[in-house]
Amino acid sequence: MSGRLVIDMSSEMAETLLEILGNESRRRILALLSKKPCYVSEISYSLKMAPKAVIEHLEKLEKAGIIRSFEEGRRRYYCINKSVRIEITIAPHMFETSVITGINGANVNKIANEVKKIMDINLDKTNFIQLSNVIEEIEKVQRDISKIQGMINRRINEAFDKLTRELNEEFRSEVERVVILGISKGLKSAEEIAEQFGLSYKDVRKTLENLERRGIVTKALLNDKEIWSLKI
């Protein structure tokens, strides 16, 4: 499926996605899987959830096509399967739910010019017939901007996919890979990395110090707090 798909609130797909995301436990699982693939007991430990409940949520997410599973060694890992964006617009004259699962290419420069064009329109000097045309133009630009947002999201995912592959090739230690991935995603302290990935602070701290000795990361102090970054 490509482009922008506008779905009525009563449709099966919209209801399924909203029901899935309306559950806090499933949102927490998706947040964890957005950081790295995980197996059931890992999710259970990190989120303090019973394994049976984790399995039930994973089955629902997998059935909806949001996540997928794969075997590595003796473990079955779960990861996010595809990018899905849900836009909900609530305004005095609009209520719309858009589900976007694929994006066609978009001419960024052309869309930027169209945005400037509609923003320069003086609405006070237009009549109701002209306003109807203006609204149609604005809605078209709005759809194009959604495409651009999707293109940016896809580019970010491609970059993180490549980063993950390179980390897997360069580092044997899973903790090292996770720590570097965490820093790449904007985490600055050992406490943040440990909390986000369900690791012990002691292991994260030890790994950061080891990476610092090898010249891979660097440490700075900000308000007496240690801030870590990749050494360029």
Biotite code that builds the C-alpha atoms (Angstrom):
import biotite.structure as struc

atoms = struc.array([
    struc.Atom([0.000, 0.000, 0.000], chain_id="A", res_id=1, res_name="MET", atom_name="CA", element="C"),
    struc.Atom([1.394, 3.437, -0.840], chain_id="A", res_id=2, res_name="SER", atom_name="CA", element="C"),
    struc.Atom([0.393, 7.061, -0.543], chain_id="A", res_id=3, res_name="GLY", atom_name="CA", element="C"),
    struc.Atom([-2.003, 8.477, 2.007], chain_id="A", res_id=4, res_name="ARG", atom_name="CA", element="C"),
    struc.Atom([-5.014, 6.428, 3.079], chain_id="A", res_id=5, res_name="LEU", atom_name="CA", element="C"),
    struc.Atom([-7.879, 8.222, 4.807], chain_id="A", res_id=6, res_name="VAL", atom_name="CA", element="C"),
    struc.Atom([-9.992, 5.766, 6.790], chain_id="A", res_id=7, res_name="ILE", atom_name="CA", element="C"),
    struc.Atom([-13.397, 6.330, 8.310], chain_id="A", res_id=8, res_name="ASP", atom_name="CA", element="C"),
    struc.Atom([-13.526, 5.850, 12.099], chain_id="A", res_id=9, res_name="MET", atom_name="CA", element="C"),
    struc.Atom([-15.957, 2.955, 11.686], chain_id="A", res_id=10, res_name="SER", atom_name="CA", element="C"),
    struc.Atom([-13.624, 0.949, 9.415], chain_id="A", res_id=11, res_name="SER", atom_name="CA", element="C"),
    struc.Atom([-12.106, -2.268, 10.690], chain_id="A", res_id=12, res_name="GLU", atom_name="CA", element="C"),
    struc.Atom([-8.497, -1.153, 10.240], chain_id="A", res_id=13, res_name="MET", atom_name="CA", element="C"),
    struc.Atom([-8.967, 2.147, 12.080], chain_id="A", res_id=14, res_name="ALA", atom_name="CA", element="C"),
    struc.Atom([-10.818, 0.460, 14.934], chain_id="A", res_id=15, res_name="GLU", atom_name="CA", element="C"),
    struc.Atom([-8.120, -2.219, 15.242], chain_id="A", res_id=16, res_name="THR", atom_name="CA", element="C"),
    struc.Atom([-5.240, 0.248, 15.353], chain_id="A", res_id=17, res_name="LEU", atom_name="CA", element="C"),
    struc.Atom([-6.948, 2.589, 17.796], chain_id="A", res_id=18, res_name="LEU", atom_name="CA", element="C"),
    struc.Atom([-7.872, -0.327, 20.059], chain_id="A", res_id=19, res_name="GLU", atom_name="CA", element="C"),
    struc.Atom([-4.287, -1.609, 20.011], chain_id="A", res_id=20, res_name="ILE", atom_name="CA", element="C"),
    struc.Atom([-2.757, 1.772, 20.777], chain_id="A", res_id=21, res_name="LEU", atom_name="CA", element="C"),
    struc.Atom([-5.423, 2.495, 23.367], chain_id="A", res_id=22, res_name="GLY", atom_name="CA", element="C"),
    struc.Atom([-3.951, -0.226, 25.581], chain_id="A", res_id=23, res_name="ASN", atom_name="CA", element="C"),
    struc.Atom([-1.123, 1.107, 27.768], chain_id="A", res_id=24, res_name="GLU", atom_name="CA", element="C"),
    struc.Atom([0.642, -2.262, 28.024], chain_id="A", res_id=25, res_name="SER", atom_name="CA", element="C"),
    struc.Atom([0.808, -2.620, 24.241], chain_id="A", res_id=26, res_name="ARG", atom_name="CA", element="C"),
    struc.Atom([2.078, 0.942, 23.908], chain_id="A", res_id=27, res_name="ARG", atom_name="CA", element="C"),
    struc.Atom([4.838, 0.118, 26.399], chain_id="A", res_id=28, res_name="ARG", atom_name="CA", element="C"),
    struc.Atom([5.756, -3.024, 24.467], chain_id="A", res_id=29, res_name="ILE", atom_name="CA", element="C"),
    struc.Atom([5.929, -1.073, 21.200], chain_id="A", res_id=30, res_name="LEU", atom_name="CA", element="C"),
    struc.Atom([8.070, 1.596, 22.886], chain_id="A", res_id=31, res_name="ALA", atom_name="CA", element="C"),
    struc.Atom([10.484, -1.115, 24.036], chain_id="A", res_id=32, res_name="LEU", atom_name="CA", element="C"),
    struc.Atom([10.575, -2.813, 20.628], chain_id="A", res_id=33, res_name="LEU", atom_name="CA", element="C"),
    struc.Atom([11.292, 0.534, 18.978], chain_id="A", res_id=34, res_name="SER", atom_name="CA", element="C"),
    struc.Atom([14.632, 0.456, 20.800], chain_id="A", res_id=35, res_name="LYS", atom_name="CA", element="C"),
    struc.Atom([15.655, -3.082, 19.847], chain_id="A", res_id=36, res_name="LYS", atom_name="CA", element="C"),
    struc.Atom([14.232, -6.574, 19.148], chain_id="A", res_id=37, res_name="PRO", atom_name="CA", element="C"),
    struc.Atom([13.334, -8.427, 22.364], chain_id="A", res_id=38, res_name="CYS", atom_name="CA", element="C"),
    struc.Atom([12.284, -11.901, 23.452], chain_id="A", res_id=39, res_name="TYR", atom_name="CA", element="C"),
    struc.Atom([9.339, -12.615, 25.753], chain_id="A", res_id=40, res_name="VAL", atom_name="CA", element="C"),
    struc.Atom([11.178, -12.948, 29.072], chain_id="A", res_id=41, res_name="SER", atom_name="CA", element="C"),
    struc.Atom([13.182, -9.813, 28.281], chain_id="A", res_id=42, res_name="GLU", atom_name="CA", element="C"),
    struc.Atom([9.986, -7.834, 27.707], chain_id="A", res_id=43, res_name="ILE", atom_name="CA", element="C"),
    struc.Atom([8.459, -9.338, 30.838], chain_id="A", res_id=44, res_name="SER", atom_name="CA", element="C"),
    struc.Atom([11.464, -8.343, 32.970], chain_id="A", res_id=45, res_name="TYR", atom_name="CA", element="C"),
    struc.Atom([11.856, -4.854, 31.505], chain_id="A", res_id=46, res_name="SER", atom_name="CA", element="C"),
    struc.Atom([8.174, -3.917, 31.772], chain_id="A", res_id=47, res_name="LEU", atom_name="CA", element="C"),
    struc.Atom([7.379, -5.891, 34.958], chain_id="A", res_id=48, res_name="LYS", atom_name="CA", element="C"),
    struc.Atom([4.611, -7.792, 33.180], chain_id="A", res_id=49, res_name="MET", atom_name="CA", element="C"),
    struc.Atom([3.599, -11.434, 33.483], chain_id="A", res_id=50, res_name="ALA", atom_name="CA", element="C"),
    struc.Atom([4.959, -13.538, 30.564], chain_id="A", res_id=51, res_name="PRO", atom_name="CA", element="C"),
    struc.Atom([1.436, -14.786, 29.761], chain_id="A", res_id=52, res_name="LYS", atom_name="CA", element="C"),
    struc.Atom([0.175, -11.214, 29.398], chain_id="A", res_id=53, res_name="ALA", atom_name="CA", element="C"),
    struc.Atom([3.191, -10.298, 27.257], chain_id="A", res_id=54, res_name="VAL", atom_name="CA", element="C"),
    struc.Atom([2.503, -13.235, 24.917], chain_id="A", res_id=55, res_name="ILE", atom_name="CA", element="C"),
    struc.Atom([-1.168, -12.251, 24.560], chain_id="A", res_id=56, res_name="GLU", atom_name="CA", element="C"),
    struc.Atom([-0.246, -8.673, 23.653], chain_id="A", res_id=57, res_name="HIS", atom_name="CA", element="C"),
    struc.Atom([2.447, -9.830, 21.218], chain_id="A", res_id=58, res_name="LEU", atom_name="CA", element="C"),
    struc.Atom([0.012, -12.160, 19.474], chain_id="A", res_id=59, res_name="GLU", atom_name="CA", element="C"),
    struc.Atom([-2.455, -9.303, 18.991], chain_id="A", res_id=60, res_name="LYS", atom_name="CA", element="C"),
    struc.Atom([0.239, -6.963, 17.677], chain_id="A", res_id=61, res_name="LEU", atom_name="CA", element="C"),
    struc.Atom([1.591, -9.640, 15.337], chain_id="A", res_id=62, res_name="GLU", atom_name="CA", element="C"),
    struc.Atom([-1.883, -10.499, 14.035], chain_id="A", res_id=63, res_name="LYS", atom_name="CA", element="C"),
    struc.Atom([-2.403, -6.819, 13.182], chain_id="A", res_id=64, res_name="ALA", atom_name="CA", element="C"),
    struc.Atom([0.889, -6.854, 11.262], chain_id="A", res_id=65, res_name="GLY", atom_name="CA", element="C"),
    struc.Atom([2.507, -4.202, 13.438], chain_id="A", res_id=66, res_name="ILE", atom_name="CA", element="C"),
    struc.Atom([5.235, -6.515, 14.720], chain_id="A", res_id=67, res_name="ILE", atom_name="CA", element="C"),
    struc.Atom([6.886, -9.695, 13.470], chain_id="A", res_id=68, res_name="ARG", atom_name="CA", element="C"),
    struc.Atom([8.947, -12.441, 15.083], chain_id="A", res_id=69, res_name="SER", atom_name="CA", element="C"),
    struc.Atom([12.097, -14.308, 14.107], chain_id="A", res_id=70, res_name="PHE", atom_name="CA", element="C"),
    struc.Atom([14.252, -16.995, 15.642], chain_id="A", res_id=71, res_name="GLU", atom_name="CA", element="C"),
    struc.Atom([17.863, -16.454, 16.610], chain_id="A", res_id=72, res_name="GLU", atom_name="CA", element="C"),
    struc.Atom([19.523, -19.371, 18.350], chain_id="A", res_id=73, res_name="GLY", atom_name="CA", element="C"),
    struc.Atom([17.027, -20.830, 20.788], chain_id="A", res_id=74, res_name="ARG", atom_name="CA", element="C"),
    struc.Atom([15.115, -17.599, 21.264], chain_id="A", res_id=75, res_name="ARG", atom_name="CA", element="C"),
    struc.Atom([12.234, -16.005, 19.396], chain_id="A", res_id=76, res_name="ARG", atom_name="CA", element="C"),
    struc.Atom([12.629, -12.257, 19.055], chain_id="A", res_id=77, res_name="TYR", atom_name="CA", element="C"),
    struc.Atom([9.936, -9.700, 18.302], chain_id="A", res_id=78, res_name="TYR", atom_name="CA", element="C"),
    struc.Atom([10.446, -6.448, 16.430], chain_id="A", res_id=79, res_name="CYS", atom_name="CA", element="C"),
    struc.Atom([8.347, -3.744, 14.772], chain_id="A", res_id=80, res_name="ILE", atom_name="CA", element="C"),
    struc.Atom([7.398, -4.893, 11.295], chain_id="A", res_id=81, res_name="ASN", atom_name="CA", element="C"),
    struc.Atom([6.560, -1.678, 9.461], chain_id="A", res_id=82, res_name="LYS", atom_name="CA", element="C"),
    struc.Atom([6.099, 2.040, 9.855], chain_id="A", res_id=83, res_name="SER", atom_name="CA", element="C"),
    struc.Atom([2.525, 3.099, 10.529], chain_id="A", res_id=84, res_name="VAL", atom_name="CA", element="C"),
    struc.Atom([1.501, 6.697, 11.143], chain_id="A", res_id=85, res_name="ARG", atom_name="CA", element="C"),
    struc.Atom([-1.907, 7.633, 12.486], chain_id="A", res_id=86, res_name="ILE", atom_name="CA", element="C"),
    struc.Atom([-3.029, 11.236, 12.145], chain_id="A", res_id=87, res_name="GLU", atom_name="CA", element="C"),
    struc.Atom([-6.081, 12.399, 14.062], chain_id="A", res_id=88, res_name="ILE", atom_name="CA", element="C"),
    struc.Atom([-7.327, 15.877, 13.272], chain_id="A", res_id=89, res_name="THR", atom_name="CA", element="C"),
    struc.Atom([-9.899, 17.423, 15.604], chain_id="A", res_id=90, res_name="ILE", atom_name="CA", element="C"),
    struc.Atom([-10.869, 20.975, 14.700], chain_id="A", res_id=91, res_name="ALA", atom_name="CA", element="C"),
    struc.Atom([-14.028, 23.120, 14.672], chain_id="A", res_id=92, res_name="PRO", atom_name="CA", element="C"),
    struc.Atom([-14.663, 22.207, 11.021], chain_id="A", res_id=93, res_name="HIS", atom_name="CA", element="C"),
    struc.Atom([-12.831, 18.916, 10.691], chain_id="A", res_id=94, res_name="MET", atom_name="CA", element="C"),
    struc.Atom([-12.642, 15.464, 12.244], chain_id="A", res_id=95, res_name="PHE", atom_name="CA", element="C"),
    struc.Atom([-10.462, 13.044, 10.307], chain_id="A", res_id=96, res_name="GLU", atom_name="CA", element="C"),
    struc.Atom([-8.469, 9.906, 10.999], chain_id="A", res_id=97, res_name="THR", atom_name="CA", element="C"),
    struc.Atom([-5.695, 9.073, 8.549], chain_id="A", res_id=98, res_name="SER", atom_name="CA", element="C"),
    struc.Atom([-3.732, 5.818, 8.561], chain_id="A", res_id=99, res_name="VAL", atom_name="CA", element="C"),
    struc.Atom([-0.508, 6.019, 6.566], chain_id="A", res_id=100, res_name="ILE", atom_name="CA", element="C"),
    struc.Atom([1.387, 2.796, 5.911], chain_id="A", res_id=101, res_name="THR", atom_name="CA", element="C"),
    struc.Atom([3.347, 3.717, 2.807], chain_id="A", res_id=102, res_name="GLY", atom_name="CA", element="C"),
    struc.Atom([4.618, 6.882, 1.178], chain_id="A", res_id=103, res_name="ILE", atom_name="CA", element="C"),
    struc.Atom([5.161, 7.804, -2.455], chain_id="A", res_id=104, res_name="ASN", atom_name="CA", element="C"),
    struc.Atom([7.891, 10.217, -3.419], chain_id="A", res_id=105, res_name="GLY", atom_name="CA", element="C"),
    struc.Atom([7.206, 13.921, -2.976], chain_id="A", res_id=106, res_name="ALA", atom_name="CA", element="C"),
    struc.Atom([8.800, 16.994, -4.538], chain_id="A", res_id=107, res_name="ASN", atom_name="CA", element="C"),
    struc.Atom([9.915, 18.874, -1.431], chain_id="A", res_id=108, res_name="VAL", atom_name="CA", element="C"),
    struc.Atom([10.791, 22.133, -3.199], chain_id="A", res_id=109, res_name="ASN", atom_name="CA", element="C"),
    struc.Atom([7.484, 22.198, -5.071], chain_id="A", res_id=110, res_name="LYS", atom_name="CA", element="C"),
    struc.Atom([5.513, 21.561, -1.884], chain_id="A", res_id=111, res_name="ILE", atom_name="CA", element="C"),
    struc.Atom([7.440, 24.315, -0.071], chain_id="A", res_id=112, res_name="ALA", atom_name="CA", element="C"),
    struc.Atom([6.426, 26.779, -2.793], chain_id="A", res_id=113, res_name="ASN", atom_name="CA", element="C"),
    struc.Atom([2.809, 25.649, -2.551], chain_id="A", res_id=114, res_name="GLU", atom_name="CA", element="C"),
    struc.Atom([2.857, 26.175, 1.217], chain_id="A", res_id=115, res_name="VAL", atom_name="CA", element="C"),
    struc.Atom([4.143, 29.721, 0.742], chain_id="A", res_id=116, res_name="LYS", atom_name="CA", element="C"),
    struc.Atom([1.496, 30.347, -1.878], chain_id="A", res_id=117, res_name="LYS", atom_name="CA", element="C"),
    struc.Atom([-1.450, 29.342, 0.319], chain_id="A", res_id=118, res_name="ILE", atom_name="CA", element="C"),
    struc.Atom([-0.044, 31.181, 3.353], chain_id="A", res_id=119, res_name="MET", atom_name="CA", element="C"),
    struc.Atom([0.165, 34.384, 1.312], chain_id="A", res_id=120, res_name="ASP", atom_name="CA", element="C"),
    struc.Atom([-3.541, 34.242, 0.394], chain_id="A", res_id=121, res_name="ILE", atom_name="CA", element="C"),
    struc.Atom([-5.526, 37.056, 1.997], chain_id="A", res_id=122, res_name="ASN", atom_name="CA", element="C"),
    struc.Atom([-8.664, 35.259, 3.214], chain_id="A", res_id=123, res_name="LEU", atom_name="CA", element="C"),
    struc.Atom([-10.392, 38.550, 4.017], chain_id="A", res_id=124, res_name="ASP", atom_name="CA", element="C"),
    struc.Atom([-10.434, 39.413, 0.314], chain_id="A", res_id=125, res_name="LYS", atom_name="CA", element="C"),
    struc.Atom([-11.905, 36.144, -0.954], chain_id="A", res_id=126, res_name="THR", atom_name="CA", element="C"),
    struc.Atom([-15.567, 35.281, -1.461], chain_id="A", res_id=127, res_name="ASN", atom_name="CA", element="C"),
    struc.Atom([-17.224, 31.983, -0.602], chain_id="A", res_id=128, res_name="PHE", atom_name="CA", element="C"),
    struc.Atom([-16.596, 30.502, -4.063], chain_id="A", res_id=129, res_name="ILE", atom_name="CA", element="C"),
    struc.Atom([-12.901, 31.390, -3.922], chain_id="A", res_id=130, res_name="GLN", atom_name="CA", element="C"),
    struc.Atom([-12.680, 30.095, -0.354], chain_id="A", res_id=131, res_name="LEU", atom_name="CA", element="C"),
    struc.Atom([-13.934, 26.704, -1.505], chain_id="A", res_id=132, res_name="SER", atom_name="CA", element="C"),
    struc.Atom([-11.048, 26.498, -3.971], chain_id="A", res_id=133, res_name="ASN", atom_name="CA", element="C"),
    struc.Atom([-8.579, 27.707, -1.334], chain_id="A", res_id=134, res_name="VAL", atom_name="CA", element="C"),
    struc.Atom([-9.710, 25.010, 1.092], chain_id="A", res_id=135, res_name="ILE", atom_name="CA", element="C"),
    struc.Atom([-9.227, 22.369, -1.601], chain_id="A", res_id=136, res_name="GLU", atom_name="CA", element="C"),
    struc.Atom([-5.687, 23.646, -2.271], chain_id="A", res_id=137, res_name="GLU", atom_name="CA", element="C"),
    struc.Atom([-4.866, 23.674, 1.443], chain_id="A", res_id=138, res_name="ILE", atom_name="CA", element="C"),
    struc.Atom([-6.083, 20.100, 1.881], chain_id="A", res_id=139, res_name="GLU", atom_name="CA", element="C"),
    struc.Atom([-3.908, 18.985, -1.048], chain_id="A", res_id=140, res_name="LYS", atom_name="CA", element="C"),
    struc.Atom([-0.842, 20.650, 0.510], chain_id="A", res_id=141, res_name="VAL", atom_name="CA", element="C"),
    struc.Atom([-1.706, 19.037, 3.836], chain_id="A", res_id=142, res_name="GLN", atom_name="CA", element="C"),
    struc.Atom([-1.653, 15.596, 2.189], chain_id="A", res_id=143, res_name="ARG", atom_name="CA", element="C"),
    struc.Atom([1.679, 16.391, 0.534], chain_id="A", res_id=144, res_name="ASP", atom_name="CA", element="C"),
    struc.Atom([3.168, 17.440, 3.879], chain_id="A", res_id=145, res_name="ILE", atom_name="CA", element="C"),
    struc.Atom([2.072, 14.088, 5.311], chain_id="A", res_id=146, res_name="SER", atom_name="CA", element="C"),
    struc.Atom([4.063, 12.446, 2.528], chain_id="A", res_id=147, res_name="LYS", atom_name="CA", element="C"),
    struc.Atom([7.134, 14.479, 3.465], chain_id="A", res_id=148, res_name="ILE", atom_name="CA", element="C"),
    struc.Atom([6.768, 13.479, 7.123], chain_id="A", res_id=149, res_name="GLN", atom_name="CA", element="C"),
    struc.Atom([6.541, 9.855, 6.026], chain_id="A", res_id=150, res_name="GLY", atom_name="CA", element="C"),
    struc.Atom([9.657, 10.218, 3.862], chain_id="A", res_id=151, res_name="MET", atom_name="CA", element="C"),
    struc.Atom([11.566, 11.674, 6.815], chain_id="A", res_id=152, res_name="ILE", atom_name="CA", element="C"),
    struc.Atom([10.412, 8.866, 9.110], chain_id="A", res_id=153, res_name="ASN", atom_name="CA", element="C"),
    struc.Atom([11.461, 6.284, 6.536], chain_id="A", res_id=154, res_name="ARG", atom_name="CA", element="C"),
    struc.Atom([14.878, 7.934, 6.181], chain_id="A", res_id=155, res_name="ARG", atom_name="CA", element="C"),
    struc.Atom([15.386, 7.867, 9.950], chain_id="A", res_id=156, res_name="ILE", atom_name="CA", element="C"),
    struc.Atom([14.476, 4.178, 10.035], chain_id="A", res_id=157, res_name="ASN", atom_name="CA", element="C"),
    struc.Atom([16.902, 3.433, 7.189], chain_id="A", res_id=158, res_name="GLU", atom_name="CA", element="C"),
    struc.Atom([19.690, 5.233, 9.054], chain_id="A", res_id=159, res_name="ALA", atom_name="CA", element="C"),
    struc.Atom([19.021, 3.338, 12.289], chain_id="A", res_id=160, res_name="PHE", atom_name="CA", element="C"),
    struc.Atom([18.827, 0.035, 10.382], chain_id="A", res_id=161, res_name="ASP", atom_name="CA", element="C"),
    struc.Atom([22.279, 0.672, 8.910], chain_id="A", res_id=162, res_name="LYS", atom_name="CA", element="C"),
    struc.Atom([23.601, 1.756, 12.307], chain_id="A", res_id=163, res_name="LEU", atom_name="CA", element="C"),
    struc.Atom([22.291, -1.444, 13.889], chain_id="A", res_id=164, res_name="THR", atom_name="CA", element="C"),
    struc.Atom([23.916, -3.591, 11.199], chain_id="A", res_id=165, res_name="ARG", atom_name="CA", element="C"),
    struc.Atom([27.255, -1.845, 11.642], chain_id="A", res_id=166, res_name="GLU", atom_name="CA", element="C"),
    struc.Atom([27.101, -2.174, 15.424], chain_id="A", res_id=167, res_name="LEU", atom_name="CA", element="C"),
    struc.Atom([26.410, -5.898, 15.073], chain_id="A", res_id=168, res_name="ASN", atom_name="CA", element="C"),
    struc.Atom([29.494, -6.208, 12.863], chain_id="A", res_id=169, res_name="GLU", atom_name="CA", element="C"),
    struc.Atom([31.810, -4.067, 15.003], chain_id="A", res_id=170, res_name="GLU", atom_name="CA", element="C"),
    struc.Atom([30.869, -5.088, 18.564], chain_id="A", res_id=171, res_name="PHE", atom_name="CA", element="C"),
    struc.Atom([30.455, -8.561, 19.998], chain_id="A", res_id=172, res_name="ARG", atom_name="CA", element="C"),
    struc.Atom([29.061, -7.327, 23.303], chain_id="A", res_id=173, res_name="SER", atom_name="CA", element="C"),
    struc.Atom([25.295, -6.792, 23.235], chain_id="A", res_id=174, res_name="GLU", atom_name="CA", element="C"),
    struc.Atom([25.577, -4.246, 26.061], chain_id="A", res_id=175, res_name="VAL", atom_name="CA", element="C"),
    struc.Atom([28.085, -2.215, 24.051], chain_id="A", res_id=176, res_name="GLU", atom_name="CA", element="C"),
    struc.Atom([25.797, -2.250, 21.025], chain_id="A", res_id=177, res_name="ARG", atom_name="CA", element="C"),
    struc.Atom([22.819, -1.151, 23.114], chain_id="A", res_id=178, res_name="VAL", atom_name="CA", element="C"),
    struc.Atom([24.774, 1.610, 24.872], chain_id="A", res_id=179, res_name="VAL", atom_name="CA", element="C"),
    struc.Atom([26.039, 3.083, 21.585], chain_id="A", res_id=180, res_name="ILE", atom_name="CA", element="C"),
    struc.Atom([22.562, 2.790, 20.066], chain_id="A", res_id=181, res_name="LEU", atom_name="CA", element="C"),
    struc.Atom([21.138, 4.607, 23.099], chain_id="A", res_id=182, res_name="GLY", atom_name="CA", element="C"),
    struc.Atom([23.596, 7.472, 22.732], chain_id="A", res_id=183, res_name="ILE", atom_name="CA", element="C"),
    struc.Atom([22.762, 7.657, 19.004], chain_id="A", res_id=184, res_name="SER", atom_name="CA", element="C"),
    struc.Atom([19.079, 8.010, 19.945], chain_id="A", res_id=185, res_name="LYS", atom_name="CA", element="C"),
    struc.Atom([19.813, 10.986, 22.187], chain_id="A", res_id=186, res_name="GLY", atom_name="CA", element="C"),
    struc.Atom([20.289, 9.390, 25.600], chain_id="A", res_id=187, res_name="LEU", atom_name="CA", element="C"),
    struc.Atom([23.001, 11.280, 27.464], chain_id="A", res_id=188, res_name="LYS", atom_name="CA", element="C"),
    struc.Atom([23.559, 9.648, 30.842], chain_id="A", res_id=189, res_name="SER", atom_name="CA", element="C"),
    struc.Atom([24.191, 6.148, 32.169], chain_id="A", res_id=190, res_name="ALA", atom_name="CA", element="C"),
    struc.Atom([20.954, 6.402, 34.157], chain_id="A", res_id=191, res_name="GLU", atom_name="CA", element="C"),
    struc.Atom([18.894, 7.182, 31.033], chain_id="A", res_id=192, res_name="GLU", atom_name="CA", element="C"),
    struc.Atom([20.437, 4.335, 29.044], chain_id="A", res_id=193, res_name="ILE", atom_name="CA", element="C"),
    struc.Atom([19.944, 1.834, 31.868], chain_id="A", res_id=194, res_name="ALA", atom_name="CA", element="C"),
    struc.Atom([16.310, 2.851, 32.380], chain_id="A", res_id=195, res_name="GLU", atom_name="CA", element="C"),
    struc.Atom([15.375, 2.924, 28.689], chain_id="A", res_id=196, res_name="GLN", atom_name="CA", element="C"),
    struc.Atom([16.864, -0.473, 27.861], chain_id="A", res_id=197, res_name="PHE", atom_name="CA", element="C"),
    struc.Atom([16.204, -2.293, 31.122], chain_id="A", res_id=198, res_name="GLY", atom_name="CA", element="C"),
    struc.Atom([19.921, -2.715, 31.912], chain_id="A", res_id=199, res_name="LEU", atom_name="CA", element="C"),
    struc.Atom([21.643, -2.426, 35.255], chain_id="A", res_id=200, res_name="SER", atom_name="CA", element="C"),
    struc.Atom([23.251, 0.946, 35.922], chain_id="A", res_id=201, res_name="TYR", atom_name="CA", element="C"),
    struc.Atom([26.456, -0.824, 36.971], chain_id="A", res_id=202, res_name="LYS", atom_name="CA", element="C"),
    struc.Atom([26.771, -2.633, 33.622], chain_id="A", res_id=203, res_name="ASP", atom_name="CA", element="C"),
    struc.Atom([26.043, 0.515, 31.616], chain_id="A", res_id=204, res_name="VAL", atom_name="CA", element="C"),
    struc.Atom([28.528, 2.563, 33.625], chain_id="A", res_id=205, res_name="ARG", atom_name="CA", element="C"),
    struc.Atom([31.233, -0.067, 33.238], chain_id="A", res_id=206, res_name="LYS", atom_name="CA", element="C"),
    struc.Atom([30.585, -0.311, 29.498], chain_id="A", res_id=207, res_name="THR", atom_name="CA", element="C"),
    struc.Atom([30.756, 3.468, 29.039], chain_id="A", res_id=208, res_name="LEU", atom_name="CA", element="C"),
    struc.Atom([34.080, 3.641, 30.869], chain_id="A", res_id=209, res_name="GLU", atom_name="CA", element="C"),
    struc.Atom([35.444, 0.826, 28.710], chain_id="A", res_id=210, res_name="ASN", atom_name="CA", element="C"),
    struc.Atom([34.260, 2.538, 25.524], chain_id="A", res_id=211, res_name="LEU", atom_name="CA", element="C"),
    struc.Atom([35.837, 5.780, 26.729], chain_id="A", res_id=212, res_name="GLU", atom_name="CA", element="C"),
    struc.Atom([39.229, 4.100, 27.207], chain_id="A", res_id=213, res_name="ARG", atom_name="CA", element="C"),
    struc.Atom([38.984, 2.782, 23.653], chain_id="A", res_id=214, res_name="ARG", atom_name="CA", element="C"),
    struc.Atom([38.254, 6.269, 22.307], chain_id="A", res_id=215, res_name="GLY", atom_name="CA", element="C"),
    struc.Atom([34.712, 5.489, 21.143], chain_id="A", res_id=216, res_name="ILE", atom_name="CA", element="C"),
    struc.Atom([32.767, 7.735, 23.525], chain_id="A", res_id=217, res_name="VAL", atom_name="CA", element="C"),
    struc.Atom([33.643, 10.862, 25.423], chain_id="A", res_id=218, res_name="THR", atom_name="CA", element="C"),
    struc.Atom([32.445, 12.269, 28.750], chain_id="A", res_id=219, res_name="LYS", atom_name="CA", element="C"),
    struc.Atom([31.653, 15.839, 29.798], chain_id="A", res_id=220, res_name="ALA", atom_name="CA", element="C"),
    struc.Atom([30.204, 17.427, 32.917], chain_id="A", res_id=221, res_name="LEU", atom_name="CA", element="C"),
    struc.Atom([27.042, 19.511, 32.778], chain_id="A", res_id=222, res_name="LEU", atom_name="CA", element="C"),
    struc.Atom([25.786, 20.876, 36.105], chain_id="A", res_id=223, res_name="ASN", atom_name="CA", element="C"),
    struc.Atom([27.869, 18.216, 37.873], chain_id="A", res_id=224, res_name="ASP", atom_name="CA", element="C"),
    struc.Atom([26.186, 15.507, 35.780], chain_id="A", res_id=225, res_name="LYS", atom_name="CA", element="C"),
    struc.Atom([28.082, 13.192, 33.452], chain_id="A", res_id=226, res_name="GLU", atom_name="CA", element="C"),
    struc.Atom([27.018, 13.548, 29.825], chain_id="A", res_id=227, res_name="ILE", atom_name="CA", element="C"),
    struc.Atom([28.161, 10.961, 27.284], chain_id="A", res_id=228, res_name="TRP", atom_name="CA", element="C"),
    struc.Atom([28.470, 11.302, 23.515], chain_id="A", res_id=229, res_name="SER", atom_name="CA", element="C"),
    struc.Atom([30.102, 9.479, 20.627], chain_id="A", res_id=230, res_name="LEU", atom_name="CA", element="C"),
    struc.Atom([33.606, 10.668, 19.886], chain_id="A", res_id=231, res_name="LYS", atom_name="CA", element="C"),
    struc.Atom([33.801, 12.027, 16.359], chain_id="A", res_id=232, res_name="ILE", atom_name="CA", element="C"),
])
